[in-house]
Amino acid sequence: MQNMKWIAGVALLTSIFSPPNYGQDPKQRWQHYFETRVKEIESRSTPTDEQMTHWPATQAKWRQELLHMLGLNPLPERGELKPVVTGKRTREGVVVENLHFQSSPGLYVTANLYRPKESKQPLPTVLYLCGHGRVKRNGISYGNKVHYQHHGAWLAQNGYVCLIIDSLQLGEIEGIHHGTYRYDRWWWINRGYTSAGVEAWNCIRALDYLETRTEVDVSRIGCTGRSGGGAYSWWIAALDPRISVAVPVAGITDLRNHVIDDCVSGHCDCMYFVNQFAWDYPRVAQMVAPRPLMISNTDQDPIFPLDGVQRTYWATQQVYDQLGRRDHLGLNITPGPHQDTQELRVSALRWFNRHLKGEDPLIESPAVPLFEPEELKVFNRLPDDQINTTVDESFVPTSPSPNPPDSALDWAATRNTWTRQLELATFSSWPVSQRMPQAREMNASTTPFSHELYHLETQPSLEIELHRFRLVPPDDVRSTLVCVLDTAQHQQFKSWLSGHGESAKSLESLLQQIGVRSSWTRTKEILTISPRGTGRLKGPEDSRQRTQWRRKLYLLGETLGTGQAWDINQSLLWYQKDRDSANRNSKIPVQIHGVGEMGVLAAYAVLMGAEVQRFELSAPPSTHREGPTLPNVRRTFDLPDALACLAEVTELTIENSPQELLMTLEAYRDILQQKFPHLVQHPER
């Protein structure tokens, strides 16, 4: 009779939440989510009255945040530049020097320095940053600087010193910008590395080099560049007050263009920082105020659309207006696509003349190249000690791992420090609201056991799929097994459901298929969690579209991994609350099981506050370099350290661990003692 009452109660459950107002297609759901997140970030992007009142302090704070998001906090050591001039030529009143310096040991910056042949005093100077302009002949790269040489020669003919530096991508020493865009180097995000950070650092060191040149008036230095070079102009103008005047060309638009309008698919990683502080890009422009700044773009540029450029200008204008320097801000829009047009060049030179020279003469000569690529080449033979091609492996320092404390007494403080760092740098995109996740029950079946399907809204517009199974009435449940499903496991699970294999024996068989090796009895309640990226919230299946989908997430300061960890965390919170609200036994022990990368994400969900009594992790990766993708996690610790922390808050068993992970976990054995994870190695099936 008791069982019949319980079954009737299950059958009478109804939905208490209205269906969301977005479509059923996963693409529509994700688009709605992106729109929601962009609006959230936009709403926090306007400087407050307090920030404007204390503008220098605001700039200093933002500068530290930007440095961190570029992987430059702390800054690399300013070692010796070791500059070398390898050649010099003169043509049409212009002297060009081929040179290189090292921004860090082994990180070579190849450059051409243009100056007037005759000059009697230090001159205003422009740092020109190159976009992607490949010049390669017979397998030899001459660098982007050759493609953009007409800017340097033209500025020298008009009374400036101009230093043009190669970018990492397509330079004489060909490094990589396309880590996530093309090469699936998602471990860049784990490390907090972006190729934008290298370019910003090379710009800072280029200014250091210019300060050593007697021809340069260090009080009058400007910067410009287009496309990628426009982006680097933003980085250096925002970060370094030695830049007096800036004219970024086709180098910035807002987050709405990048994420909602899909402009991200047209840009490589040098355009982006790891956005842990959830910035919109106009903030970078605002940081230049009140120094003279002209935003320059064409009106039909598909990767820097006009509407986003205008929104960026309007947001920046508000800051200049409040600082009383509207005359220091300009907007130059010329006709054309994404090209280096003459109209853009003339406007830039006029802005420099006005703010670096205090004059505005008629510009009569065009900008034309003067030299052959071979004449501008820096190296006859590339240096053996260069790290340009592997700089992503070392540029952002990682915390040592394993990194156990000196004693057990220090362990709590170490663990708390790491947890705080995770909150600030890795899971900073998690909602701060304590809003209880809402669930809609979709159906309830009663034979041969209870099966309940829920759609749990963990964030506005995102609902994930949960299934709960019981073979006994709720009051008879003695323990709960939570299975976190990755994409492959979710597909197995759905296939099992569609086959109508709902029996105790077939359910046990299913659990074995998805990797649950622990004993399973009829007294257990089972909860399956299919986080975002799986099931009804799956991402694009096409590999190129999926790459850009994942990149949009990291532009928002999150990753698929941080979102999945949040979903798991919220699912466990909802489950506990649901049991409490039904006046059931809230002390039922919960055991969670996860496999591979999804198991690691479940581990973080528990480490960041969800309560479970036992945790079984099967076949984890040996290091975060292998996954999952979590922003900046390697700057805090690596996977062995996280698992050592987890062993402090739950009974942890690790099954089929890679040998490398086992070896690194050994460093914790003597210190953690009873808290050390239980390791089980099963034979491969």
Secondary structure by P-SEA (a helix, b strand, c coil): caaaaaaaaaaacccccccccccccaaaaaaaaaaaaaaaaaaaccccaaaaaaaaaaaaaaaaaaaaaacccccccccccccccccccccccbbbbbbcccccccccccbbbbbbcccccccbbbbccccbbbbbccccccccccccaaaaaaaaaabbbbbbbbcccccccbbbccccccccccccccccccaaaaaaaaaaaaaaaaaacccccccbbbbbcccaaaaaaaaaaaccccccbbbbcccccccccccccccccccccccccccccccccaaaaaaacccbbbbbbccccccccaaaaaaaaaaaaaaaaaacccccbbbbbbcccccccaaaaaaaaaaaaacccccccccccccccccccccccccccccccccccccccccccccccccccccccaaaaaaaaaaaaaacccccccccccccbbbbbcccccccbbbbbbbccccccbbbbbbbbbccccccccbbbbbbbcaaaaaaaaaaaaaccccaaaaaaaaaaacccccccccbbbbbbbccccccccccccaaaaaaaaaaaaaacccaaaaaaaaaaaaaaaaaaaaaaaccccccbbbbbbccaaaaaaaaaaaabbbbcbbbbcccccccccccccccccccccaaaaaaaaaaccbbbbccccaaaaaaacccccccccccbbbbbcccc
